Amino acid sequence: MENFYDIDHPVLGILGGLGPAASCYFYQMVTEHTQAARDQDHIDLVLSSRATTPDRTEFILGKCRTDPFAIMERDAQMLVRYGATVIAIPCNTAHYFFDRLAASLPVPVLHMPRLTVQQAIAGGCRKLGILATTGTVVTGAYQKMCAEQGLDCAVPCEEDQAALMQIIYGQIKQGKRADMAVFERISSHLKEQGCNMAVLGCTELSLVKRDEKLNSFYLDSSEVLAKRSIEACGKTPVGFSF
């Protein structure tokens, strides 16, 4: 596919809208954490925010028959046509479609769960708790990456997972603050299972870290993806804690 314009330097394509607030935060994060003294030092970036993309978790769980992949693939190809040389998807659940999407594109796609697990190991994680949508948990996106890299992991019990989904869908996606008493209860149960770190494996949960100033027990997958995106575009990331 021919690019919309010819360039000789990297362009980050963000396949966003999954959800919209998390995509805005990711864009902001990339901008704020790129070492720059002027506008021209920042990353050239193109963003697709298709908020009407069918819900990934509902499709994975069989609650929605509309496959989001066709829309995701079309938007990713449009990003490439507009000049993107590397693609980031700030949605963990959407990585269920990663292999199909990456195979359909002529540019590399960053794998959010793999990069996050690698960072957890580099940060001294011995057992990783997985805080994510039920779609991400059911498909084993993080469990597979942990197994691939020899890291033990744990997921919330059924009751805690349902409560976490309420935080994600009933609170964060509706623009509300998270119920931190419930969130901390879920986290404490992961700690009881021996987890010394937990991944915020849903980009909506990245907003919880931002708003509630979560401590170093939590590894934000959005931060990891933002840092690796900056590096993939040949820029220097600044201000991250890892």
N, C-alpha and C positions, 0 to 999 in steps of 0.2 A: 504494500500500500504506500503510495507516494505521500510524503509529508506535506503539510500545508505550506511550510516555508523551510528553507534550508538553513541549518545552523551548524557550527563546528564546536559546540560546547553542550554540556548536559542540560537536560530539561526534566524536571520532576513532574510526572503525571500523578495526580491524586484521584483515585476512583472513590468518590465520596458519596455523601448523602445517606450513609448506612449506619447511624443516623446523622442528621444534619448538624446538630450541636456538637457532636463529637468530631465531625469533619472540620467545622470552623475552628475548634480548639486545636486540632492537629495542624492546620494551616498556620495558626498563630504560633504554635510551638516551634515549627520549623523556622519561621521568620525570627522569632525572639532568640533562638539558640544558634543562629548562624553568625559567625564572626564577620562583622561588616562595619565599615566606617562611612559608607555611602550607599545609596540605593543600588548602584551598579554592582556592589559586592554581594548582593543577595542572590539566591537561586532563582533562575527562570523556572516558572511553575505554571502548570495548567491544571484546573480543578473541574471535575464533573461532580455535581451534587444532585443526583437523581433521587430525590426523596420518595418518589412514587415506586421505586424498586420494590417488588414484593418482599415480604418479610422472610428472611433467611431461615430463622428458627422454625417458623410455622410450616415452611415447605419441608424442611428436614424431618420434622415430627409428623408429617402427613396431614397437617391441619389446613394446608393450602395447596391447591393443585397447580398453581402457577409457578413455574420454574423461573427463578430470578436470573439464571445464567445468561439467557439470550440478551437481556437488557444490560447486564454487566459486561458481556463480551462486546456488544455494540459500542457502549460508552468507552470502554478501554481502547478499542480500535480507533475511536474518534480522538482520544487523547494522543495516540501515536500519530495520527494524521496531522494533528495540530502541532506536533513537534516533540512529544514526550520521548525521552530516551531510556527512562526507567520508570516503573509503575509502583506506587505504594497504595495499599488498600487498608485504610484505617477502620477495619471491621474484622474482628477475629472470626466470627461465625461465617463470614463470606469466604474464608479460606477452605471451607468444604469444597468449593469449586476451583481451588487453586490450580490443580494439575491441568484441568480442561482449559482454564483461562490462559495459563502460561504457555501452553502448547499452541494456542491460537494467535499469539502475539510475536512480533519480530524483535521485541525488546525484553530485557529481564524484568521480572516481577519479584519484589522483595517478599520473603515469607515471614510474616509477623510472628507466628508461634515459634518457628525454628530459631529466629534471631533472639526472641525473648528467653527461651530456654537456655541458649548459649550464654546470654548475659547473666541469667540466674546462677549458672555454674561458675562463671567467672567471678561472681559476687560472693561465692562461698556457700551457696545453697546446698543443703544435704537432702532435704525433702521439700518438694514444692507443693503448696496448696493451690488449687485451681478455682478461682472465682470467675465464672463465665456464664454465658447463657446456657440454657439446657441444650440448645442446638449444638453449641461448641463442645459441651461435655459428652453428649450422646455420640457425636462423631469421633470423639477421642483425639481431637486436634492436638491438644497439649499432652495427653497421655502418650501418644505415638512419638512425639518429639522427645519426651522424657526418656522413653524406652530406647529410642534411637541413640541417645547420648548418655545412657547409663545413669539417669537421675530418678530417684524414687519420687512418687507423687501421691496426692490424695485429693479426692473431690468431696464436696459437702454431702451429707446424708439427704435423703429425699425431702424431708421437711425443710431443711436449711436451703436446699436448692430452690424449692418453691418460694421461700421467703426472699431469696436473692432475686428471683425473677420478678417478684413484686416490686422490689427496689428499682430494678432496671426499667421495667415496663410501666409500673404503676406510679413511679415517682420521677426518676431521672428523665425518661423520655417525655414526660409531661411537664417538664420544667420545674419540678419540685425538688427540694432537698431530700437527701436520703435519710431514712430512719436509722440513725447511727447506733442506737441501742441494739437493733436487730442485726445490723451489719457487723458490729463488734462481737455479738454472740456467735454469729456464723464463723468469724475469724478465730474466736477462742476455741471452737470445736476442731478447727484444723490444727491449731497449736497442740491440742490434746492428742492429736494423731501423730505428733512428732514433726510437724512442719516448722521450719525455721524461716520460711519465706512464703509469700503467697503472691501469685501473679494476678494482677487486675486484667483478666483476659477478656474483657469486654470494654469497648471504647467509652461506653457510658460510665463505667466505673472509674475511668480516668478523670472524669469530672468530679467524682467523689474525692479523689486524692487532691485535686486542685482546690475544691471548696472547703474540705474538712481538714486539710493539712495532715494527711496520713503519714505515719512514720516509715522507717526503712524496712519494716517487715513486708511492706507491699512493693512489688516491682510492677511498674506501669508499662504495659505493652505498648501504649501509644508513645511514651517517651523513648522506648527502645527503637521503635520504628522511625520516629522523627530523627533520632541521632544517626541511625544507619542510612536514612534517606539523605541527610546532609552530607555524610561521608561518600555515599554513592555518587553524589553530584560534584565531588572534588572540593568541597568546602570544609572549613574547620568548625566542628560543633563546640559550643561553649555553654557553661552554666548547668550542665547535667551533673547529677550526683554520682554517676558511674562512668 
